Amino acid sequence: MPQYVVSIQHPYTPSPEEETLHRNVAAVSEAMRAAGVSIFAGGTQNQPASAKSPRPQLDRPMFFFDAPHPEMGQPAASFWVLEVADLDEALSWGRKAALTCRASVEVRRC
Protein backbone atom coordinates (compact mmCIF):
# COMPACT_ATOMS: atom_id res chain seq x y z
CA MET A 1 0.00 0.00 0.00
CA PRO A 2 1.24 3.53 -0.69
CA GLN A 3 2.36 5.82 2.09
CA TYR A 4 1.47 9.50 2.45
CA VAL A 5 2.60 12.31 4.73
CA VAL A 6 -0.18 14.44 6.17
CA SER A 7 1.26 17.57 7.80
CA ILE A 8 -0.39 20.43 9.67
CA GLN A 9 0.90 23.85 8.76
CA HIS A 10 0.22 26.69 11.17
CA PRO A 11 2.07 29.63 12.66
CA TYR A 12 3.20 29.57 16.26
CA THR A 13 1.06 31.99 18.20
CA PRO A 14 0.90 31.31 21.93
CA SER A 15 -2.72 31.50 22.97
CA PRO A 16 -5.34 29.87 25.19
CA GLU A 17 -6.35 27.79 22.13
CA GLU A 18 -2.94 26.10 21.96
CA GLU A 19 -3.96 23.44 24.50
CA THR A 20 -7.13 22.75 22.49
CA LEU A 21 -5.04 22.35 19.33
CA HIS A 22 -2.82 19.78 21.09
CA ARG A 23 -5.90 17.81 22.17
CA ASN A 24 -7.28 17.95 18.62
CA VAL A 25 -4.00 16.67 17.15
CA ALA A 26 -4.02 13.82 19.70
CA ALA A 27 -7.62 12.96 18.74
CA VAL A 28 -6.74 12.76 15.03
CA SER A 29 -3.69 10.63 15.86
CA GLU A 30 -5.81 8.23 17.90
CA ALA A 31 -8.39 7.93 15.11
CA MET A 32 -5.63 7.09 12.62
CA ARG A 33 -4.16 4.45 14.98
CA ALA A 34 -7.62 2.96 15.58
CA ALA A 35 -8.18 2.71 11.81
CA GLY A 36 -4.83 0.93 11.42
CA VAL A 37 -3.40 3.46 8.93
CA SER A 38 -0.83 5.26 11.11
CA ILE A 39 2.80 4.33 10.50
CA PHE A 40 4.36 7.23 12.42
CA ALA A 41 3.25 10.50 14.01
CA GLY A 42 5.45 13.36 15.12
CA GLY A 43 5.53 17.04 15.82
CA THR A 44 7.80 19.91 16.56
CA GLN A 45 8.14 22.39 19.33
CA ASN A 46 6.24 25.07 17.57
CA GLN A 47 8.55 27.96 18.44
CA PRO A 48 10.28 28.84 15.15
CA ALA A 49 12.93 30.76 17.10
CA SER A 50 14.20 27.40 18.42
CA ALA A 51 15.11 26.26 14.87
CA LYS A 52 18.69 25.81 13.68
CA SER A 53 19.27 26.20 9.94
CA PRO A 54 22.51 24.82 8.48
CA ARG A 55 23.77 26.70 5.43
CA PRO A 56 26.47 25.13 3.30
CA GLN A 57 29.21 27.52 2.25
CA LEU A 58 31.81 26.58 -0.33
CA ASP A 59 35.37 26.38 1.01
CA ARG A 60 34.23 27.30 4.53
CA PRO A 61 32.85 25.39 7.51
CA MET A 62 29.10 24.82 7.72
CA PHE A 63 27.28 27.78 9.25
CA PHE A 64 24.19 27.39 11.46
CA PHE A 65 21.63 30.19 11.78
CA ASP A 66 19.60 30.37 14.99
CA ALA A 67 16.28 30.73 13.16
CA PRO A 68 14.13 28.95 10.60
CA HIS A 69 15.24 29.17 6.99
CA PRO A 70 13.30 32.13 5.51
CA GLU A 71 12.67 30.39 2.18
CA MET A 72 11.10 27.30 3.76
CA GLY A 73 7.67 28.89 4.22
CA GLN A 74 5.34 27.85 7.01
CA PRO A 75 6.89 25.02 9.03
CA ALA A 76 5.06 21.77 9.64
CA ALA A 77 3.89 21.61 13.24
CA SER A 78 2.70 18.00 13.36
CA PHE A 79 2.72 15.22 10.82
CA TRP A 80 1.64 11.65 10.23
CA VAL A 81 2.93 8.99 7.87
CA LEU A 82 -0.05 6.92 6.77
CA GLU A 83 -0.29 3.68 4.83
CA VAL A 84 -3.57 3.81 2.94
CA ALA A 85 -5.14 2.34 -0.19
CA ASP A 86 -4.86 5.45 -2.35
CA LEU A 87 -4.73 9.24 -2.57
CA ASP A 88 -8.47 9.54 -1.93
CA GLU A 89 -8.11 7.84 1.44
CA ALA A 90 -5.08 10.00 2.31
CA LEU A 91 -7.07 13.12 1.38
CA SER A 92 -9.95 11.93 3.56
CA TRP A 93 -7.59 11.80 6.56
CA GLY A 94 -6.17 15.18 5.52
CA ARG A 95 -9.69 16.66 5.57
CA LYS A 96 -10.30 15.22 9.05
CA ALA A 97 -7.02 16.69 10.29
CA ALA A 98 -7.77 20.12 8.79
CA LEU A 99 -11.28 20.25 10.24
CA THR A 100 -10.33 18.89 13.65
CA CYS A 101 -7.24 21.08 14.03
CA ARG A 102 -8.60 24.15 12.21
CA ALA A 103 -5.31 24.47 10.37
CA SER A 104 -3.90 24.14 6.88
CA VAL A 105 -2.90 20.60 5.96
CA GLU A 106 -0.67 19.23 3.20
CA VAL A 107 -0.91 15.67 1.85
CA ARG A 108 2.01 14.17 -0.12
CA ARG A 109 2.92 10.69 -1.27
CA CYS A 110 6.14 9.33 0.24
ChimeraX commands (.cxc) that place a marker at each C-alpha (Angstrom):
marker #1 position 0.00,0.00,0.00 radius 0.5
marker #1 position 1.24,3.53,-0.69 radius 0.5
marker #1 position 2.36,5.82,2.09 radius 0.5
marker #1 position 1.47,9.50,2.45 radius 0.5
marker #1 position 2.60,12.31,4.73 radius 0.5
marker #1 position -0.18,14.44,6.17 radius 0.5
marker #1 position 1.26,17.57,7.80 radius 0.5
marker #1 position -0.39,20.43,9.67 radius 0.5
marker #1 position 0.90,23.85,8.76 radius 0.5
marker #1 position 0.22,26.69,11.17 radius 0.5
marker #1 position 2.07,29.63,12.66 radius 0.5
marker #1 position 3.20,29.57,16.26 radius 0.5
marker #1 position 1.06,31.99,18.20 radius 0.5
marker #1 position 0.90,31.31,21.93 radius 0.5
marker #1 position -2.72,31.50,22.97 radius 0.5
marker #1 position -5.34,29.87,25.19 radius 0.5
marker #1 position -6.35,27.79,22.13 radius 0.5
marker #1 position -2.94,26.10,21.96 radius 0.5
marker #1 position -3.96,23.44,24.50 radius 0.5
marker #1 position -7.13,22.75,22.49 radius 0.5
marker #1 position -5.04,22.35,19.33 radius 0.5
marker #1 position -2.82,19.78,21.09 radius 0.5
marker #1 position -5.90,17.81,22.17 radius 0.5
marker #1 position -7.28,17.95,18.62 radius 0.5
marker #1 position -4.00,16.67,17.15 radius 0.5
marker #1 position -4.02,13.82,19.70 radius 0.5
marker #1 position -7.62,12.96,18.74 radius 0.5
marker #1 position -6.74,12.76,15.03 radius 0.5
marker #1 position -3.69,10.63,15.86 radius 0.5
marker #1 position -5.81,8.23,17.90 radius 0.5
marker #1 position -8.39,7.93,15.11 radius 0.5
marker #1 position -5.63,7.09,12.62 radius 0.5
marker #1 position -4.16,4.45,14.98 radius 0.5
marker #1 position -7.62,2.96,15.58 radius 0.5
marker #1 position -8.18,2.71,11.81 radius 0.5
marker #1 position -4.83,0.93,11.42 radius 0.5
marker #1 position -3.40,3.46,8.93 radius 0.5
marker #1 position -0.83,5.26,11.11 radius 0.5
marker #1 position 2.80,4.33,10.50 radius 0.5
marker #1 position 4.36,7.23,12.42 radius 0.5
marker #1 position 3.25,10.50,14.01 radius 0.5
marker #1 position 5.45,13.36,15.12 radius 0.5
marker #1 position 5.53,17.04,15.82 radius 0.5
marker #1 position 7.80,19.91,16.56 radius 0.5
marker #1 position 8.14,22.39,19.33 radius 0.5
marker #1 position 6.24,25.07,17.57 radius 0.5
marker #1 position 8.55,27.96,18.44 radius 0.5
marker #1 position 10.28,28.84,15.15 radius 0.5
marker #1 position 12.93,30.76,17.10 radius 0.5
marker #1 position 14.20,27.40,18.42 radius 0.5
marker #1 position 15.11,26.26,14.87 radius 0.5
marker #1 position 18.69,25.81,13.68 radius 0.5
marker #1 position 19.27,26.20,9.94 radius 0.5
marker #1 position 22.51,24.82,8.48 radius 0.5
marker #1 position 23.77,26.70,5.43 radius 0.5
marker #1 position 26.47,25.13,3.30 radius 0.5
marker #1 position 29.21,27.52,2.25 radius 0.5
marker #1 position 31.81,26.58,-0.33 radius 0.5
marker #1 position 35.37,26.38,1.01 radius 0.5
marker #1 position 34.23,27.30,4.53 radius 0.5
marker #1 position 32.85,25.39,7.51 radius 0.5
marker #1 position 29.10,24.82,7.72 radius 0.5
marker #1 position 27.28,27.78,9.25 radius 0.5
marker #1 position 24.19,27.39,11.46 radius 0.5
marker #1 position 21.63,30.19,11.78 radius 0.5
marker #1 position 19.60,30.37,14.99 radius 0.5
marker #1 position 16.28,30.73,13.16 radius 0.5
marker #1 position 14.13,28.95,10.60 radius 0.5
marker #1 position 15.24,29.17,6.99 radius 0.5
marker #1 position 13.30,32.13,5.51 radius 0.5
marker #1 position 12.67,30.39,2.18 radius 0.5
marker #1 position 11.10,27.30,3.76 radius 0.5
marker #1 position 7.67,28.89,4.22 radius 0.5
marker #1 position 5.34,27.85,7.01 radius 0.5
marker #1 position 6.89,25.02,9.03 radius 0.5
marker #1 position 5.06,21.77,9.64 radius 0.5
marker #1 position 3.89,21.61,13.24 radius 0.5
marker #1 position 2.70,18.00,13.36 radius 0.5
marker #1 position 2.72,15.22,10.82 radius 0.5
marker #1 position 1.64,11.65,10.23 radius 0.5
marker #1 position 2.93,8.99,7.87 radius 0.5
marker #1 position -0.05,6.92,6.77 radius 0.5
marker #1 position -0.29,3.68,4.83 radius 0.5
marker #1 position -3.57,3.81,2.94 radius 0.5
marker #1 position -5.14,2.34,-0.19 radius 0.5
marker #1 position -4.86,5.45,-2.35 radius 0.5
marker #1 position -4.73,9.24,-2.57 radius 0.5
marker #1 position -8.47,9.54,-1.93 radius 0.5
marker #1 position -8.11,7.84,1.44 radius 0.5
marker #1 position -5.08,10.00,2.31 radius 0.5
marker #1 position -7.07,13.12,1.38 radius 0.5
marker #1 position -9.95,11.93,3.56 radius 0.5
marker #1 position -7.59,11.80,6.56 radius 0.5
marker #1 position -6.17,15.18,5.52 radius 0.5
marker #1 position -9.69,16.66,5.57 radius 0.5
marker #1 position -10.30,15.22,9.05 radius 0.5
marker #1 position -7.02,16.69,10.29 radius 0.5
marker #1 position -7.77,20.12,8.79 radius 0.5
marker #1 position -11.28,20.25,10.24 radius 0.5
marker #1 position -10.33,18.89,13.65 radius 0.5
marker #1 position -7.24,21.08,14.03 radius 0.5
marker #1 position -8.60,24.15,12.21 radius 0.5
marker #1 position -5.31,24.47,10.37 radius 0.5
marker #1 position -3.90,24.14,6.88 radius 0.5
marker #1 position -2.90,20.60,5.96 radius 0.5
marker #1 position -0.67,19.23,3.20 radius 0.5
marker #1 position -0.91,15.67,1.85 radius 0.5
marker #1 position 2.01,14.17,-0.12 radius 0.5
marker #1 position 2.92,10.69,-1.27 radius 0.5
marker #1 position 6.14,9.33,0.24 radius 0.5
marker link #1:1,2 radius 0.2
marker link #1:2,3 radius 0.2
marker link #1:3,4 radius 0.2
marker link #1:4,5 radius 0.2
marker link #1:5,6 radius 0.2
marker link #1:6,7 radius 0.2
marker link #1:7,8 radius 0.2
marker link #1:8,9 radius 0.2
marker link #1:9,10 radius 0.2
marker link #1:10,11 radius 0.2
marker link #1:11,12 radius 0.2
marker link #1:12,13 radius 0.2
marker link #1:13,14 radius 0.2
marker link #1:14,15 radius 0.2
marker link #1:15,16 radius 0.2
marker link #1:16,17 radius 0.2
marker link #1:17,18 radius 0.2
marker link #1:18,19 radius 0.2
marker link #1:19,20 radius 0.2
marker link #1:20,21 radius 0.2
marker link #1:21,22 radius 0.2
marker link #1:22,23 radius 0.2
marker link #1:23,24 radius 0.2
marker link #1:24,25 radius 0.2
marker link #1:25,26 radius 0.2
marker link #1:26,27 radius 0.2
marker link #1:27,28 radius 0.2
marker link #1:28,29 radius 0.2
marker link #1:29,30 radius 0.2
marker link #1:30,31 radius 0.2
marker link #1:31,32 radius 0.2
marker link #1:32,33 radius 0.2
marker link #1:33,34 radius 0.2
marker link #1:34,35 radius 0.2
marker link #1:35,36 radius 0.2
marker link #1:36,37 radius 0.2
marker link #1:37,38 radius 0.2
marker link #1:38,39 radius 0.2
marker link #1:39,40 radius 0.2
marker link #1:40,41 radius 0.2
marker link #1:41,42 radius 0.2
marker link #1:42,43 radius 0.2
marker link #1:43,44 radius 0.2
marker link #1:44,45 radius 0.2
marker link #1:45,46 radius 0.2
marker link #1:46,47 radius 0.2
marker link #1:47,48 radius 0.2
marker link #1:48,49 radius 0.2
marker link #1:49,50 radius 0.2
marker link #1:50,51 radius 0.2
marker link #1:51,52 radius 0.2
marker link #1:52,53 radius 0.2
marker link #1:53,54 radius 0.2
marker link #1:54,55 radius 0.2
marker link #1:55,56 radius 0.2
marker link #1:56,57 radius 0.2
marker link #1:57,58 radius 0.2
marker link #1:58,59 radius 0.2
marker link #1:59,60 radius 0.2
marker link #1:60,61 radius 0.2
marker link #1:61,62 radius 0.2
marker link #1:62,63 radius 0.2
marker link #1:63,64 radius 0.2
marker link #1:64,65 radius 0.2
marker link #1:65,66 radius 0.2
marker link #1:66,67 radius 0.2
marker link #1:67,68 radius 0.2
marker link #1:68,69 radius 0.2
marker link #1:69,70 radius 0.2
marker link #1:70,71 radius 0.2
marker link #1:71,72 radius 0.2
marker link #1:72,73 radius 0.2
marker link #1:73,74 radius 0.2
marker link #1:74,75 radius 0.2
marker link #1:75,76 radius 0.2
marker link #1:76,77 radius 0.2
marker link #1:77,78 radius 0.2
marker link #1:78,79 radius 0.2
marker link #1:79,80 radius 0.2
marker link #1:80,81 radius 0.2
marker link #1:81,82 radius 0.2
marker link #1:82,83 radius 0.2
marker link #1:83,84 radius 0.2
marker link #1:84,85 radius 0.2
marker link #1:85,86 radius 0.2
marker link #1:86,87 radius 0.2
marker link #1:87,88 radius 0.2
marker link #1:88,89 radius 0.2
marker link #1:89,90 radius 0.2
marker link #1:90,91 radius 0.2
marker link #1:91,92 radius 0.2
marker link #1:92,93 radius 0.2
marker link #1:93,94 radius 0.2
marker link #1:94,95 radius 0.2
marker link #1:95,96 radius 0.2
marker link #1:96,97 radius 0.2
marker link #1:97,98 radius 0.2
marker link #1:98,99 radius 0.2
marker link #1:99,100 radius 0.2
marker link #1:100,101 radius 0.2
marker link #1:101,102 radius 0.2
marker link #1:102,103 radius 0.2
marker link #1:103,104 radius 0.2
marker link #1:104,105 radius 0.2
marker link #1:105,106 radius 0.2
marker link #1:106,107 radius 0.2
marker link #1:107,108 radius 0.2
marker link #1:108,109 radius 0.2
marker link #1:109,110 radius 0.2
view
